[in-house]
Every structure is written in structure tokens, then in C-alpha cells.
């Protein structure tokens, strides 16, 4: 066995992480790159199948149980917790050693493009910083080309993933309700945890959406425990979920999947391990990973019978493109030329408004989770089928309101054209308006287009001399029309509420977030039915390299309006199960 050279953290008997010294003759059943949703799910499935696994994480060790600022307020933080260049989502945000910009690890954006790339250099990756929205893709979402003539179809359908959705929801804990919404599949009875009650503002929005527009607002499915699971407590409504959760109520891999996998004693984790190359044997099969020790700069080779890439859609594409050889001169598993192509993100727009009907309501404790309790699934399928909308994608509506952790926005307390208020007048206005703000935001699907992809920058390299990613980005006509539709609809809703829009796109504008800004990028190693037009087959392993699997969002063949993490987890479980069976049967 390898010598233990560093005990990274040891917060208690339930969870430990060790870094192991390199042993050249050690051959793992699987080497996983990335400890976020997909990588940790792969570790969970493979270790429980009896396989020996090495997981490589480029960032540092992180334990939410000791590092989450529970019971703190923004008043305890520098600048009252305001965002900075290093912590753009606020001082207490869970992301460490990451963000829109990572020291020594640049990326570039092609001329004429706008793209932002969020990275988390920490154990657990982006699961430490996510909204926990856990929406199943529906049957329509897997057959985009067949239904609407754009994009491509998946090589699998909803029925092939439904069982894995069930398993994931039960394992990680998802609250919600069965509502019978078109293309938003219900979970079987007994799978979901009970949802929290909607807040007063959410009930008000629910009535306006339903009575004035015929649009249903229902409990959103969210990966936060409302009842305890083994080794994880139910939510106690103490901390904004984006700060992390020391009691494990919010799903994060360092407090759920990884501890469970470690208890099998078949998982080793190495942090500070920057993967730079997937190695091949003489038969063209993946034989391991070369990684760089972040502290020493040493290049270390580890060997495995299989490799699972789950570093995030773009990071996985970069690793494949940098793994060039005589056998794969365009990059590993890239005979189709599709690695890095088909890059998509959630198309989003929003408005922020003041609603007098919600002002001066009785003050009650309606905190519950810090996340939204309700949302409006996409409702426009009939109008789209009749050609009334002019875009093939859909969007769901995120509804944010309520008395959350106090904060002040200039547009909220200062009326346009009037001088700002201070002192007693400010306090009076805040008391009147606190809880009367509402935000409506679209979370829309995207059709892949030829202008959205990432490749290797020909000149720029990172700290270790590796070529960095260069992003090319342009929203297509479907997303622009979708944004205009959402903006118009949201303004009509606010008007029906008797509210005043404080910020957002002007009427008729198609203002969309920048590419990457929603942190939902997928599609760069998509699966498909034919090797000439896709990177992966229906089992998520590469057409070109039989024992190389992808377990992150890169495998997505389409990008509907649903948040991607639940589907990443379900696909990772399915892929890992296929890999485990193949290894056990010695088919690799």
C-alpha cells in the first residue's frame, strides 16, 4: 500500500481525506478527475461496486463542516459582506481559490465574443456553490431534433434515465411535489421530501401567474433536506445556502457522496493534483493520468484500468485537447473534431421590481431555505407548436421574494429622479419596503450553434506551461427571441401585481446574461448515435477510447431550460454502473 504522507483534514470519525504518495506499480480500477457532482457520484458508484478508485482534485481540501460560516451575518464580514474581485458573490460565499478569475490559470475570449468561466478549485467543486435546483429533464428534452427540427436527439430517452433520477433524488435528498406539469416529470411516490411552505410573496405571485395568465407556479425541486438522512441533518434555516452547509442539509459532495465512498476504504483522494494529460497504452486505451502537484510542480503519473473525466464540461474538453499523440493529433477522443464544440449555457434574463401590495406586511419568520420555494415551469408548448412564439426553446421562471438576510440596493430605497435618503428617512423607507421586492428571472434552453465553442489558445499558457482554453461565443436567434418574450411577460406580470420595475431590460430588448455567466455550460463532449458527429456513445464512454468515460455536463446532447446538476448526477451514475459492470466482467 502507498505510504500516507499527509493527513489533510480529520474533522471526525465520519469523514477523512488522505493524500497518498506515488507508487508506480499501483494500478487502480478507475482514476477520476474532478470531485464535483459527476466525479463524486462516479466515486460513490464504483467503490460500492467493489472497485479501487483514485480521485484527483486540482484544488485544495475543503470541509463544509468546519469552514462554513454558520450563524454569521454580513455585519461580521469586511465591507458588510459585499462582493469583491476575489469573492464576487460575497465574502462568505463557499467558493474558495476560484471564481471568474483563477490566479495562474487564465483563459482567453476570442475577439467579438463575451464569455465568463466560473471555476471552483476545491474539494466538491461547484456543488459547494450552487442553487440546488434539481429539475428532471423531460421526454421532449431528449428528442430536440425530432420534435422541433433543431439541435440533435440524445441516443437515450427519458425512460432510460428515469430510474437513475429516482436513485439520485433518494440518495442526495430532494424536496418537491408531483404536479403533473407537461415535460416536467413527476417523481414516483415516496421519492421526494416534503417541500417548505411558500412565502407570502410567493403565494401572491402564484395567484397572479395563475389567475391573470393561466401559468402554474409550483414547488420547485431542490436538493436541501427537509427531513434528516443518515449522517446529514435537516435544514435549520440558519445560513444562505450558497455559503455551504456545515450540517449537510444542502447537498455538497464533501458531506454526502465522498464520505460514503471513503467508508468503503476503496477510495483515495489526492488534492492539489492538476491533471494535464490522459495517457494511452500501445493498444490506444487510456492507461492513466499525468498530473502536476500544485505545491511542488512535480509531474506524477498514475495508472488505471479506466479513466473517468468529470472536471467540468470545459475543463474536460481542455484536458482532452491537450492530450495529443501520434494516434490522436487533434486531441484525445477527437477523431470527430467535436471536442470543445456544441458549447451551451442557460440563457437568462431578469427584472427586479417593487410591489406595494407586499409592503408593510406583518413580520413573520418565513425564512426556511435561503432558496426559492416555487417556480413556474415552461408553459408555452402549445403556442410553440402553433408557431406563435418565434423560438424553439423554452424557459422556466425563477421567483425570488421574501424577507431574506437584510441588504440594501440603491434602486430599492432611492426613487429615480429624487435625492437619496439617509438616517431616519432611510430607516422608514426600508421598513416599508423590506419584503416588497420581487425578482423574476428566466432560465432558458439553448440551441447549439457553430459560433459557440472552446479551443486551445495558440499562444497563451498557464502557470505550468499548458495551453489554456479560448472561448468563442454568440447567442443564436432562438435565445434572443426567448429573452424578448420573457422580458415582455415579466413586465406584464409586474404590472398585474401593481408593481414598479426598478431594474432589468428595457421593453423590447433581448438582454441575456453573458455566455458562461449562469455557470451551466455543457455539451463540449456530447454523446450521440454516430462517432462522426459526437464524442461519446450512449453509455458515456468515448467512441475512440473504450475505457475512457465522461461524467460531467460535457456529455449533454441538448440544453433545455432545466438546471443541469441533477442530470449530471443521473448520467454519472448510469455511466459508472456501465463501467463497473465492464470492469467486473473484464470487458475492458
Buried (B, 14 or more C-beta within 10 A) or exposed (E): EEEEEBEBBEBEEBBBBBBBEBEEEBBBBBBBBBBBBBBBBBBBBBBBBEBBBBBBBBBBBBBBBEBBBBEBEBEEBEEBBEEEEEBBBBBBBBBBBBBBBBEEBBBBBBEEBBBBBBBBBBBBBBBBBBBBBBBBBBBBBBBBEEBBEBBBBBBBEBEEBBEBBBBBBBBBBBBBBBEEBBBBBBBBEEBBBEBBEBBBBBBBBBEBBEEEBEBBBBBBBBBBBBEBBEEBBBBEBBBBBBBBBBBBBBBBBBBBBBBBBBBBEBBBBBBBBBBBBBBBEEEBBBBBBBBBBBEEEEEBEBBBBBBBBBBBBBBBBBBBBBBBEEEBEEBBBBBBEBBBBBBBBBBBBBBBBBBEBBBEBEEEEBBBBBBBBBBBBBBBBEEBEEEEBBBBBBBBBBBBBBBBBEEBEEBBBBEEEEEEBEEEEBEEBBEBBBBBBBBBBBBBBBBBBEBBBBBBBEEEEBBEEBBBBBBBBBBBEBBBBBBBBBBBBBBEBBEEBEBEBBEBBEEEBBBBBBBBBBBBBBBBBBBBBEBEBBBBBBBBBBBBBBBBBBBBBBBBBBBBBBBBBBBBBBBBBBBBBBBBEBBEEEEB
